[in-house]
């Protein structure tokens, strides 16, 4: 994002620290597997209301993923979706949006090593997710 003032980008987002009741319900109901948003299947109609409730959390994650410039490599697209799901699951676990997380919260999510990160995941996760 060369030449872009990050504060201008951040102002676009709703950065409330607390989760809304609708976000809490959506995160609870979707659980880790659905939070991965498998693009091959799209978003099933039965979960669409949950995803609508999560828009303020998902939009900045999708913007960050798009900025990684991994091209159209399926492995990196999948890793990005799994990383976003890990962040959303941590929002559910902490009861706070990622906007409220401290450096320590982020470090705990990432783990002290790839092995620690993978061991903390509820579902099988590729090593490309942690970076």
Secondary structure, DSSP 8 states (H G I E B T S, - for coil): -TT--HHHHHHTS---SB--HHHHHHHHHHHHHHHT--TTT---GGGHHHHHHTHHHHHHHHHHHHTT--TT-HHHHHHHHHHHHHHHHHHHHHTB-GGG--HHHHHHHH-SSHHHHHHH-SS---TTTT-
